[in-house]
Amino acid sequence: MITTTGLELRAGARILISDADLRVQPGDRIGLVGRNGAGKTTTLTTLAGERVPHAGKVDVTGEIGYLPQDPRSGDLDITASDRVLSGRGLDVLRARLTKAQIAMAEPADDAEMERAVRLYGRLEDQFAALGGYAAESDAARICTNLGLPDRVLGQPLRTLSGGQRRRVELARILFSDADTLLLDEPTNHLDADSIVWLKGFLASHRAGLIVISHDVDLLAAVVNKVWHLDANRATVDVYNLGWKRYLDARETDERRRRAERANAEKKIDALSAQADKMRAKATKAKAAQSMDKRAQRLAAGLEQVRVQDKVAKLRFPTPAPCGRTPLTAEHLSKSYGSLEIFTGVDLAIDKGTRVVVLGFNGAGKTTLLRMLAGTETPDTGEVKPGHGLRIGYYAQEHETIDMDRSLLENMRSAAPDSTDTELRKILGAFLFSGDAVDQRTGTLSGGERTRLAMATLVVSGANVLLLDEPTNNLDPASREQVLEALRTYQGAIVLVTHDEGAVHALNPDKVIILPDGTEDTWSADFADLVSLA
């Protein structure tokens, strides 16, 4: 289904994968894993045909269903239902069937009627060949299980939240009947019930599947093979094992590598010591050189031991001084056409207060944060900055960073008064060093974009942070750094998240529940709503 030969992938001058021969066959459910920046998303986009490898080739047979980390559908005016049905081309056929029905109902003459009937018959045959009305029912079932109710399916894509659009794209891919599914973080924006359903769907998938996910429960339930991208060795280690057995096997491999390296290093030390003794005698100079060469050959052939993955040491900024209530909003409302998202939302963000925003997908959580950040205008109401307000906004779709600029240029925009040396130092703390700071931001993986967006917050001096799903796309170690930053930040935070751990780390003072805009004191009774939001 997918075969690679001599595959080499690069990010700028950095080699991500070298000389990899990989194969995906029917029944393979592969977990593609590795630290942030190891090349997981680059690998998936290459296999999907959206990126050309630096060297080697990718051969694909059958259809590919690809869910990118940040799906962007072309026409935002089509309905969510038509977008899902387009996975099998049923959207176009359904529209043509409707047009043909109208033509049959109002024929100009008998000849026109006969042509309309013949056309309708051909279209209906095509529709039936693709599954017909049963397929529409399948699509509706998938959508329901992914938390997309009928009212959402009838709306244009432009009226949906980022989380809803991602669910629509996932539904489209699962409905498509593609021979191989390539899914990049499919559980992002899914509630707990939808994740449970997705695990069952993927575990029973009989075609090919490659999934990138930081949800270890999903990997444990679904995958029967693992591809581990080792960023230190630029290799893909293939394990024909399920998740639990893979973890055990990988640890065994690392112990073997450490033991073999230790033995080799002892031999190298012994050869070098012997060569040093021989060098003292002119008659044994050649023998000493020979031993040096043997030691060098052994050193060159040492298999690298896995280096402990580096993690960005994240601390949110020291908040700039501000008044008692740096941010307030009154009577905020937002609608798209006749669709009301929320209305009459009032809030006051006091200095150092911690607020979590809850609500079902489409209730307007991201929209509210955009209004508070000043990137979206409310239909009614007003956002009022208080004395000394400095906002730091982390957007879940990374729209606050310019994908066409370099990392350093994005940092300059966030902190124009800082020197390049200061900005490079902060980027280095977020694991971007050397020439990496000059690469185009659009070439970064989702996890790397998250690190860059966090770095721009650090230099902002913000005293109010607006954080929209800040733990998405992060490996476990990087996620822990974000959680620790939430615990220790001294300024005010307004948080939107599906991550129960993030809410626990935030330790909220208040909760806002959308779309009603209800504000309440936080209590443990609200915790069950987080994963369902």
C-alpha positions as CSV (number, residue, x, y, z in Angstrom):
1,M,0.0,0.0,0.0
2,I,2.9,2.4,0.9
3,T,6.5,1.5,0.4
4,T,9.6,3.7,0.8
5,T,13.0,3.1,-0.5
6,G,16.1,4.9,0.7
7,L,13.9,7.6,2.2
8,E,15.7,10.7,3.4
9,L,13.9,13.7,5.0
10,R,15.4,17.0,6.1
11,A,14.3,20.1,7.9
12,G,16.6,22.8,6.5
13,A,20.1,21.3,6.9
14,R,19.1,18.9,9.6
15,I,18.6,15.3,8.6
16,L,15.4,13.8,10.2
17,I,15.5,10.4,8.5
18,S,18.3,8.7,6.5
19,D,18.0,5.8,4.1
20,A,14.7,4.4,5.5
21,D,13.0,1.4,3.8
22,L,9.5,1.3,5.2
23,R,6.3,-0.6,4.3
24,V,2.6,-0.3,5.2
25,Q,0.5,-3.4,4.4
26,P,-3.2,-4.2,4.8
27,G,-4.0,-4.7,8.5
28,D,-1.0,-2.7,9.7
29,R,-2.0,-0.2,12.4
30,I,1.2,1.7,13.0
31,G,2.0,4.2,15.8
32,L,4.4,6.8,14.5
33,V,6.2,8.1,17.6
34,G,9.2,10.3,18.6
35,R,9.9,13.5,20.4
36,N,8.6,16.8,19.2
37,G,10.6,17.9,16.2
38,A,11.8,14.3,15.4
39,G,10.0,14.5,12.0
40,K,6.7,12.7,12.6
41,T,4.5,15.2,10.8
42,T,7.1,15.6,8.0
43,T,7.1,11.8,7.5
44,L,3.3,11.7,7.4
45,T,3.0,14.6,4.9
46,T,5.7,12.9,2.7
47,L,3.8,9.6,2.7
48,A,0.6,11.5,1.9
49,G,2.3,13.0,-1.2
50,E,2.2,16.6,0.1
51,R,6.0,16.9,0.4
52,V,8.8,15.7,-1.8
53,P,11.6,13.7,0.0
54,H,15.1,15.0,0.0
55,A,16.2,11.6,-1.4
56,G,14.7,8.2,-2.0
57,K,11.1,7.4,-3.2
58,V,7.6,6.7,-2.0
59,D,5.4,4.3,-3.8
60,V,1.7,4.3,-3.1
61,T,-1.1,2.0,-4.2
62,G,-4.7,2.7,-3.5
63,E,-6.3,5.8,-2.0
64,I,-4.8,7.8,0.9
65,G,-7.0,9.4,3.6
66,Y,-4.8,12.1,5.2
67,L,-5.8,14.1,8.3
68,P,-3.2,16.9,8.8
69,Q,-2.6,18.4,12.2
70,D,-4.1,21.7,11.0
71,P,-6.7,20.8,8.3
72,R,-7.6,23.7,6.0
73,S,-10.6,22.9,3.7
74,G,-10.8,25.0,0.6
75,D,-14.5,26.1,0.3
76,L,-15.7,27.4,3.6
77,D,-19.2,28.1,2.2
78,I,-20.1,24.4,1.7
79,T,-22.0,22.7,4.5
80,A,-20.3,20.4,7.0
81,S,-22.5,17.5,5.7
82,D,-21.3,18.0,2.1
83,R,-17.7,18.2,3.3
84,V,-18.0,14.8,4.9
85,L,-19.8,13.3,1.9
86,S,-17.1,14.6,-0.4
87,G,-14.9,11.9,1.1
88,R,-16.5,9.5,-1.4
89,G,-17.6,12.1,-3.9
90,L,-21.2,11.8,-2.8
91,D,-21.6,15.6,-2.3
92,V,-21.4,16.3,-6.0
93,L,-23.6,13.4,-6.9
94,R,-26.2,14.4,-4.4
95,A,-26.4,17.9,-5.8
96,R,-26.7,16.6,-9.3
97,L,-29.4,14.2,-8.3
98,T,-31.4,17.1,-6.7
99,K,-30.9,19.1,-9.9
100,A,-32.1,16.1,-12.1
101,Q,-35.2,15.7,-9.9
102,I,-36.1,19.3,-10.5
103,A,-35.6,18.8,-14.2
104,M,-37.9,15.8,-14.3
105,A,-40.6,17.7,-12.3
106,E,-40.7,20.6,-14.8
107,P,-39.9,19.2,-18.3
108,A,-40.3,21.5,-21.3
109,D,-41.5,18.6,-23.5
110,D,-41.4,14.7,-23.8
111,A,-37.9,14.7,-25.2
112,E,-36.6,16.8,-22.3
113,M,-38.4,14.5,-19.9
114,E,-36.8,11.4,-21.4
115,R,-33.3,13.0,-21.2
116,A,-33.9,14.0,-17.6
117,V,-35.1,10.5,-16.6
118,R,-32.0,8.9,-18.3
119,L,-29.7,11.3,-16.6
120,Y,-31.3,10.7,-13.2
121,G,-31.0,6.9,-13.7
122,R,-27.3,7.2,-14.5
123,L,-26.7,9.4,-11.5
124,E,-28.7,7.1,-9.2
125,D,-26.6,4.1,-10.4
126,Q,-23.4,6.0,-9.6
127,F,-24.9,7.0,-6.3
128,A,-25.8,3.4,-5.5
129,A,-22.3,2.2,-6.5
130,L,-20.8,4.5,-3.9
131,G,-23.1,3.2,-1.2
132,G,-26.0,5.5,-1.9
133,Y,-28.4,6.3,1.0
134,A,-26.8,3.7,3.2
135,A,-23.5,5.6,2.8
136,E,-25.3,8.8,3.9
137,S,-26.5,7.0,7.0
138,D,-22.9,5.8,7.7
139,A,-21.6,9.3,7.4
140,A,-24.3,10.6,9.8
141,R,-23.4,7.8,12.3
142,I,-19.7,8.7,12.1
143,C,-20.5,12.4,12.6
144,T,-22.8,11.7,15.6
145,N,-20.1,9.6,17.3
146,L,-17.6,12.4,16.8
147,G,-19.9,14.9,18.5
148,L,-21.3,16.6,15.3
149,P,-25.1,17.0,15.7
150,D,-27.5,17.5,12.8
151,R,-27.7,21.2,13.4
152,V,-23.9,21.5,12.9
153,L,-24.0,19.4,9.7
154,G,-26.3,21.8,8.0
155,Q,-24.1,24.8,8.7
156,P,-21.5,26.3,6.4
157,L,-17.9,25.5,7.5
158,R,-17.1,29.1,8.0
159,T,-19.6,29.3,10.9
160,L,-18.0,26.4,12.8
161,S,-15.3,26.6,15.5
162,G,-11.8,25.3,14.9
163,G,-12.6,22.2,16.9
164,Q,-15.8,21.5,14.9
165,R,-14.0,21.9,11.6
166,R,-11.4,19.4,12.7
167,R,-14.1,16.9,13.6
168,V,-15.7,17.4,10.2
169,E,-12.3,16.6,8.5
170,L,-11.8,13.6,10.7
171,A,-15.3,12.3,9.9
172,R,-14.6,12.9,6.2
173,I,-11.4,10.8,6.3
174,L,-13.0,8.0,8.3
175,F,-16.0,7.9,5.9
176,S,-13.8,8.0,2.8
177,D,-13.1,4.2,2.6
178,A,-9.5,5.1,1.8
179,D,-7.1,2.2,1.6
180,T,-4.6,3.8,4.0
181,L,-5.4,6.3,6.7
182,L,-2.7,8.8,7.8
183,L,-3.9,10.5,11.0
184,D,-2.0,13.3,12.7
185,E,-3.2,13.8,16.3
186,P,-6.8,12.6,15.6
187,T,-7.9,13.1,19.2
188,N,-7.3,16.8,19.3
189,H,-10.6,18.6,20.1
190,L,-12.5,15.3,20.8
191,D,-14.4,14.8,24.0
192,A,-14.0,11.7,26.1
193,D,-17.0,9.8,24.5
194,S,-15.7,10.5,21.0
195,I,-12.2,9.3,21.9
196,V,-13.6,6.0,23.2
197,W,-15.6,5.6,20.0
198,L,-12.5,6.4,17.8
199,K,-10.4,3.9,19.6
200,G,-12.9,1.2,18.7
201,F,-13.2,2.3,15.1
202,L,-9.5,2.4,14.5
203,A,-8.8,-0.9,16.4
204,S,-11.2,-2.7,14.0
205,H,-9.8,-1.0,10.9
206,R,-8.7,-3.6,8.4
207,A,-6.9,-1.5,5.8
208,G,-3.6,0.4,6.5
209,L,-3.3,3.0,9.3
210,I,-0.5,5.3,10.5
211,V,-1.4,7.4,13.5
212,I,0.6,10.1,15.3
213,S,-0.8,10.6,18.8
214,H,0.4,11.7,22.2
215,D,-2.6,9.9,23.6
216,V,-0.9,6.7,24.9
217,D,-4.3,5.1,25.7
218,L,-5.2,5.4,22.0
219,L,-1.9,3.9,21.0
220,A,-2.3,1.0,23.4
221,A,-5.8,0.3,22.2
222,V,-5.1,0.6,18.5
223,V,-1.6,-0.1,17.2
224,N,0.0,-3.4,16.3
225,K,3.2,-2.0,15.0
226,V,5.4,1.0,16.0
227,W,7.8,3.2,14.0
228,H,10.0,5.1,16.4
229,L,11.8,8.2,15.0
230,D,15.1,8.5,16.8
231,A,16.1,12.2,16.4
232,N,19.6,11.5,17.7
233,R,20.4,8.9,15.1
234,A,18.1,10.0,12.2
235,T,16.7,6.5,12.0
236,V,13.3,4.8,12.0
237,D,13.3,1.8,14.3
238,V,10.5,-0.6,13.3
239,Y,8.9,-2.7,15.9
240,N,6.3,-5.4,14.8
241,L,4.7,-5.3,18.2
242,G,1.8,-3.7,20.0
243,W,2.3,-0.7,22.2
244,K,3.0,-2.3,25.6
245,R,5.4,-4.9,24.1
246,Y,7.1,-2.1,22.1
247,L,7.8,-0.1,25.2
248,D,9.4,-3.2,26.8
249,A,11.4,-4.0,23.6
250,R,12.7,-0.5,23.3
251,E,14.0,-0.5,26.8
252,T,15.7,-3.8,26.1
253,D,17.3,-2.4,23.0
254,E,18.6,0.6,24.9
255,R,20.1,-1.6,27.6
256,R,21.8,-3.7,24.9
257,R,23.2,-0.6,23.2
258,R,24.5,0.7,26.5
259,A,26.2,-2.6,27.3
260,E,27.7,-3.0,23.8
261,R,29.0,0.6,23.9
262,A,30.5,0.1,27.4
263,N,32.3,-3.0,26.2
264,A,33.6,-1.3,23.0
265,E,34.8,1.7,25.0
266,K,36.8,-0.6,27.3
267,K,38.5,-2.1,24.2
268,I,39.2,1.4,22.8
269,D,40.7,2.5,26.1
270,A,42.9,-0.7,26.2
271,L,44.1,-0.3,22.6
272,S,44.9,3.4,23.2
273,A,46.8,2.7,26.4
274,Q,48.8,-0.1,24.6
275,A,49.5,2.2,21.7
276,D,50.8,4.9,24.0
277,K,53.2,2.4,25.6
278,M,54.5,1.3,22.2
279,R,55.0,4.9,21.0
280,A,57.8,5.2,23.5
281,K,59.9,2.8,21.4
282,A,60.8,3.8,17.8
283,T,60.8,0.1,16.8
284,K,57.2,-0.2,17.7
285,A,55.9,3.1,16.2
286,K,54.1,1.2,13.3
287,A,52.4,-1.1,15.7
288,A,51.2,1.9,17.8
289,Q,49.8,3.5,14.6
290,S,48.0,0.2,13.8
291,M,46.5,0.1,17.3
292,D,45.4,3.7,17.0
293,K,43.6,2.9,13.7
294,R,41.8,-0.1,15.3
295,A,40.7,2.1,18.2
296,Q,39.4,4.8,15.7
297,R,37.5,2.2,13.7
298,L,35.9,0.8,16.9
299,A,34.9,4.4,18.0
300,A,33.4,5.2,14.5
301,G,31.3,2.0,14.7
302,L,29.9,2.6,18.1
303,E,26.1,2.5,18.1
304,Q,24.7,5.6,19.7
305,V,23.0,5.3,23.0
306,R,19.7,7.1,23.2
307,V,20.4,10.6,24.5
308,Q,17.8,11.8,27.0
309,D,15.4,13.9,25.0
310,K,15.9,17.6,25.6
311,V,12.8,19.5,26.8
312,A,12.2,23.2,26.7
313,K,12.5,24.7,30.1
314,L,9.3,26.8,30.0
315,R,8.4,29.6,32.3
316,F,5.7,32.1,31.5
317,P,6.8,35.8,31.7
318,T,7.2,37.9,34.8
319,P,3.9,39.9,34.5
320,A,4.2,43.6,34.0
321,P,2.7,45.8,36.7
322,C,-1.1,46.5,36.2
323,G,-4.2,47.7,38.0
324,R,-6.5,45.7,40.1
325,T,-8.7,44.6,37.1
326,P,-6.6,44.7,33.9
327,L,-9.4,43.3,31.7
328,T,-13.2,43.5,31.6
329,A,-15.9,42.7,29.0
330,E,-19.5,43.7,28.9
331,H,-22.5,42.2,27.0
332,L,-20.4,40.4,24.4
333,S,-22.4,38.5,21.7
334,K,-21.5,36.8,18.4
335,S,-23.6,35.4,15.6
336,Y,-22.9,34.0,12.2
337,G,-25.9,34.9,10.0
338,S,-28.9,33.6,11.9
339,L,-26.8,31.3,14.1
340,E,-26.3,32.8,17.5
341,I,-23.0,31.6,19.2
342,F,-23.4,33.3,22.5
343,T,-24.9,36.5,23.9
344,G,-24.7,38.7,27.0
345,V,-21.3,37.6,28.2
346,D,-19.9,39.7,31.0
347,L,-16.6,39.1,32.8
348,A,-13.9,40.8,34.9
349,I,-10.4,39.5,35.0
350,D,-8.7,40.6,38.2
351,K,-5.0,40.8,38.7
352,G,-3.6,37.2,39.1
353,T,-7.0,35.5,38.8
354,R,-7.3,32.1,37.1
355,V,-10.3,31.4,34.9
356,V,-11.3,28.3,32.9
357,V,-13.8,28.6,30.0
358,L,-16.0,25.5,29.5
359,G,-18.7,24.6,26.9
360,F,-19.4,22.1,24.2
361,N,-17.6,22.4,20.8
362,G,-19.1,25.3,18.9
363,A,-20.2,27.1,22.1
364,G,-17.8,30.0,21.3
365,K,-14.8,29.4,23.6
366,T,-12.2,30.2,21.0
367,T,-14.3,33.1,19.7
368,L,-14.5,34.6,23.2
369,L,-10.7,34.4,23.6
370,R,-10.2,36.1,20.2
371,M,-12.5,38.9,21.3
372,L,-10.5,39.4,24.5
373,A,-7.3,39.4,22.5
374,G,-8.7,42.0,20.1
375,T,-8.4,39.8,17.0
376,E,-12.2,39.4,16.5
377,T,-14.9,42.1,16.9
378,P,-18.0,41.3,18.9
379,D,-21.4,42.0,17.4
380,T,-22.5,43.7,20.6
381,G,-20.7,44.7,23.7
382,E,-17.2,45.9,24.5
383,V,-13.8,44.7,25.8
384,K,-12.2,47.3,28.1
385,P,-8.5,47.3,28.9
386,G,-7.6,48.2,32.4
387,H,-4.5,50.1,33.7
388,G,-1.3,48.5,32.5
389,L,-2.9,45.6,30.6
390,R,-0.5,43.5,28.6
391,I,-2.2,40.5,26.8
392,G,-0.4,37.4,25.7
393,Y,-2.5,35.3,23.4
394,Y,-1.8,31.6,22.6
395,A,-4.0,30.6,19.6
396,Q,-4.7,26.9,19.1
397,E,-4.3,27.2,15.3
398,H,-1.2,29.4,15.7
399,E,-2.6,32.3,13.8
400,T,-0.6,34.7,16.0
401,I,2.7,33.6,14.4
402,D,3.5,34.4,10.7
403,M,4.3,31.1,8.9
404,D,6.2,32.9,6.2
405,R,8.6,34.6,8.6
406,S,11.6,33.0,10.3
407,L,11.5,32.1,14.0
408,L,13.7,35.0,14.9
409,E,11.5,37.5,12.9
410,N,8.5,36.3,14.8
411,M,10.3,36.8,18.1
412,R,11.3,40.4,17.0
413,S,7.6,41.2,16.3
414,A,6.7,39.9,19.8
415,A,9.5,41.9,21.5
416,P,10.7,44.7,19.3
417,D,12.8,46.3,22.2
418,S,14.8,43.1,22.7
419,T,18.2,42.5,21.0
420,D,18.7,39.6,18.7
421,T,21.2,38.1,21.2
422,E,18.5,38.1,23.9
423,L,15.9,36.6,21.5
424,R,18.3,33.9,20.4
425,K,19.0,33.0,24.0
426,I,15.3,32.5,24.7
427,L,14.8,30.5,21.5
428,G,17.7,28.4,22.6
429,A,15.9,27.6,25.9
430,F,13.0,26.4,23.7
431,L,15.4,24.1,21.8
432,F,15.8,26.4,18.7
433,S,19.5,27.1,18.2
434,G,22.1,28.0,15.5
435,D,20.7,28.1,12.0
436,A,17.3,26.8,13.2
437,V,16.2,30.3,14.3
438,D,16.4,31.5,10.6
439,Q,14.2,28.7,9.2
440,R,10.7,29.5,7.9
441,T,8.1,29.0,10.6
442,G,5.8,27.1,8.2
443,T,8.3,24.3,8.1
444,L,7.9,23.5,11.8
445,S,6.0,20.6,13.2
446,G,2.9,21.2,15.4
447,G,4.8,20.7,18.6
448,E,7.6,23.0,17.4
449,R,5.1,25.7,16.5
450,T,3.7,25.3,20.0
451,R,7.1,25.9,21.5
452,L,7.7,29.0,19.3
453,A,4.3,30.4,20.2
454,M,5.2,29.8,23.9
455,A,8.5,31.5,23.4
456,T,6.8,34.6,22.0
457,L,4.7,34.7,25.2
458,V,7.8,34.6,27.4
459,V,9.2,37.8,25.9
460,S,5.8,39.6,26.0
461,G,5.8,40.6,29.7
462,A,2.1,39.8,29.6
463,N,0.0,40.1,32.8
464,V,-3.0,38.4,31.3
465,L,-2.5,35.2,29.3
466,L,-5.3,33.9,27.0
467,L,-4.5,30.2,26.3
468,D,-6.4,28.2,23.8
469,E,-5.6,24.4,24.1
470,P,-1.9,25.0,25.0
471,T,-1.1,21.3,25.5
472,N,-2.3,20.1,22.1
473,N,0.4,18.4,19.9
474,L,2.9,18.2,22.8
475,D,4.8,15.1,23.8
476,P,4.4,14.1,27.5
477,A,7.6,15.8,28.7
478,S,6.8,19.1,26.9
479,R,3.2,18.9,28.2
480,E,4.6,18.7,31.8
481,Q,6.6,21.8,31.2
482,V,3.4,23.7,30.2
483,L,1.6,22.4,33.2
484,E,4.4,23.5,35.5
485,A,4.3,27.0,33.9
486,L,0.6,27.2,34.5
487,R,1.1,26.3,38.2
488,T,3.8,29.0,38.8
489,Y,2.7,32.0,36.6
490,Q,1.9,35.0,38.8
491,G,-0.3,36.8,36.3
492,A,-4.0,36.3,35.3
493,I,-4.9,33.3,33.0
494,V,-8.0,32.6,30.9
495,L,-7.8,29.0,29.8
496,V,-9.7,27.0,27.2
497,T,-8.8,23.3,27.2
498,H,-10.0,19.7,27.0
499,D,-7.0,18.6,29.1
500,E,-8.1,17.8,32.7
501,G,-4.4,17.9,33.8
502,A,-4.1,21.5,32.5
503,V,-7.2,22.5,34.6
504,H,-5.8,20.8,37.6
505,A,-2.5,22.6,37.2
506,L,-4.3,25.9,36.7
507,N,-6.2,25.5,40.0
508,P,-8.9,27.9,38.7
509,D,-10.6,30.6,40.8
510,K,-13.6,31.0,38.4
511,V,-15.3,29.2,35.6
512,I,-17.2,30.7,32.6
513,I,-19.7,28.3,31.0
514,L,-20.7,29.1,27.4
515,P,-22.9,29.7,25.5
516,D,-24.9,31.1,28.4
517,G,-21.9,33.1,29.7
518,T,-22.6,31.9,33.3
519,E,-19.7,32.9,35.6
520,D,-19.3,30.9,38.8
521,T,-16.7,30.1,41.5
522,W,-14.7,27.0,40.5
523,S,-15.4,23.8,42.4
524,A,-14.6,20.2,41.8
525,D,-18.2,19.7,40.6
526,F,-17.2,21.3,37.3
527,A,-14.2,18.9,36.7
528,D,-16.3,16.3,34.9
529,L,-17.3,18.9,32.3
530,V,-13.7,19.5,31.1
531,S,-13.2,16.3,29.0
532,L,-16.8,16.7,27.7
533,A,-16.3,20.3,26.7
